[in-house]
């Protein structure tokens, strides 16, 4: 979906497909019909945005095959789908039975992460709609916080220099600008905007910036206006926003039974107590645990926020709640002013398949309906901030 901001810019809203397990081109095309097309129809729009997740093998295959890229673009267009952003955080197997810390590998000290991201940039350059100003790719904030030393830091700096040079080469070859956003996440080397300011302030801000995940922002107990001010002061552009909400427990001890229903084996659910504040170590074990079960076992002080993406329109039942107030404050800070704070918005609830059993979709149709409801929620929030929906006319189908 597209919106027009008061400054005249186009704001793109879509949903991230890392919720689906497909990792080859055939599977990706199948998921367009199983999920994306029903979502578009449920929303009553002629054009739906997708934040595609392409696992490393299919990204490499597409980057090496112009005909395959043309086919993918054609298949998107005939279904009324567009892609302006890719999720390049998970490298592969993101919906495996157990993911946990594997999602952070390979990290930005390795040539594999660089190669994967440049493959994505080559693919995205050919998928972008003709009228899109530029494309974006989200990626991990360098690495998990440990182990980390001077040698790994030097390797990561070299990779970022190579990334900026590679993106410049893609632009020379294709005429399309692609930017990469590093996504602060609990437990990683960069968890907060303060750490982003410290570590990323010297990188090439023309092509590299920040992907701001609003659930992660909430888990770091950051105030959105102040966080965005830090990024602006450091010259770090927000190239992508992931519209997401986390679980919050005002009284973790009294909510322990409810919280245990959210413990599951696939993903890490880093938990942060309110003592995680700007200027402190967000991963201080006095206020932080790297998974929800560990937080429950160590009895961190409350209140808590848990890195567990929950459907925007369906917060947890009391005594738990979601961090929607942080989401709303961040969207207001980004879009209520005279200049749009970011062009690309992605609803990223990848956890549908691991929600507590009573909340989990039982069929493909139920999942599509849930995704559509989230997008409708996000659409209404943007309209409430004064963004205008635009006529979603399908572009001409390529030959």
C-alpha positions, 0 to 999 in steps of 0.5 A: 500500500502507498501513502502520500505524506504532506511533504509530497513523498510516497510512503510504502507499507507492506508485510515481511514474508519471513513469516513464511518458510519458502527458500527457493523460487518455486516456494516463493511464487507459491506463497504469493498465491497462498498468502499475499494475494488473499491479503491484498484482496482482503484489504481491498487494495489494487497494490500490496507491498511485500518485504520479501525475505530471500534466503541466501541460496535463492538470493545468489541464484536470482542475482546470477540469473537476470531471466529469473529476476524478470520472471519474479518481477512479472509474477509480482506485478500480475498479482498486484504486488510490489517490492521496495524492501528486502529483509536480509537479517536471517541468512537461511532456515528462519522458520526451522524448528529451532533458530535461536542464536543461529539467526545471527550467523554469518555475521558482518565479520564474514565475507558470506554476509557481505556477499549475501547482502550484495546479492540482495541489492542486485535482486532488489534493483530489478524488482523496484517499481519504476517510480520508487525513489530507492530500495532498502535492505535490513540486516543484523547490527553487525553481530551478537555481542559476544565474542567481540574484540578488536580484530572482529571490529576491524573485520566488520569495518572493512566489510561495511566499507566493501558494502558501501562500495558494492552498493555504489557499483550496483547503482552505477550498473542499474541506475537504482539506489539501494540502501542497507539498514542495520537493525538494533536488536536485543542481545546484539552488539548494537541494541540501542540507538545510543550504541548505534550512534557510537558504532555506526556514526562514521559509516557511509550515511549515503548508502548505510543507515538504520532499520528501526524495529519498533518492538526492539526499540520498546525492549530497549526501553527507549523513548521514540522522540529521544531515540530518533533525535540521537540518530539524527544528531549522529547523521544516521538515516532511518532507511526502514521501519519495522512496524512491530510490537512486543510483549510487556508485563507490568508485574512479571512475578504476578504474570509468571503463569501467563508468561510461561505460555509464551515460552517456545523453542524456535526463537530467542525472546530476549527480555529486558527490565526497565532498568535498561536505560540510555547510558547503561549496558542494555545486556546488564544481567541485573536487568536482562536475560537472553530468553524468556525462560531464563528471565523467569528462572532468574526473576528479573525485577519488573516491569519487563518487555519481551522480544516477542513480536505480537500481532498489532491488532491482537495484543496479549490477554491481561495481565500481559499487554503489548508495546503499542504505545511505543509504536504509536509514539514512534509513528507520530515522531516519524510522520506527524511532522512536515517531513516524512521520517522514512519511506519504507514501512514493513509489518514484521510479525514473524512469530505467528507459528509459535504464538500460544496455541489458542492464538495461533492460526490453524490454516493458511487462510487464517494466517492470511486473514491475520496478516491482513488485519495487521496491515489494516491496523497499520494503515489506519494508524498512518491515516490517523497521522494525516497520511493520505492513501493513494490510488493504488493503480497496478503498473503495466505488466512487463512483457 
